[in-house]
């Protein structure tokens, strides 16, 4: 399932069970960090992998503060994503 921005992702989550969110940090309306923050403030512990092309200290701090499952820096190899997914679902 896909969403065009963070607000759309929240709407999708309210209507459908979702096992994991894979989101870019920079999106219109509600960015990935805001999405993560909103999920955690609402008590939702769904695994979230944040993706960014920028090595931003703020992104790393927010990802850590709000318990993102991972922060993946672009460009990345699919094998890196696969390893993250395997690790996340091995602990769920």
Rosetta blueprint (number, residue, H / E / L):
1 X L
2 X L
3 X L
4 X L
5 X L
6 X H
7 X H
8 X H
9 X H
10 X H
11 X H
12 X H
13 X H
14 X H
15 X H
16 X L
17 X L
18 X L
19 X L
20 X E
21 X E
22 X E
23 X E
24 X E
25 X L
26 X L
27 X L
28 X L
29 X L
30 X L
31 X L
32 X H
33 X H
34 X H
35 X H
36 X H
37 X H
38 X H
39 X H
40 X H
41 X H
42 X L
43 X L
44 X L
45 X L
46 X L
47 X E
48 X E
49 X E
50 X E
51 X E
52 X E
53 X L
54 X L
55 X L
56 X L
57 X H
58 X H
59 X H
60 X H
61 X H
62 X H
63 X H
64 X H
65 X H
66 X L
67 X L
68 X L
69 X L
70 X E
71 X E
72 X E
73 X E
74 X L
75 X L
76 X L
77 X L
78 X H
79 X H
80 X H
81 X H
82 X H
83 X H
84 X H
85 X H
86 X H
87 X H
88 X H
89 X H
90 X H
91 X H
92 X L
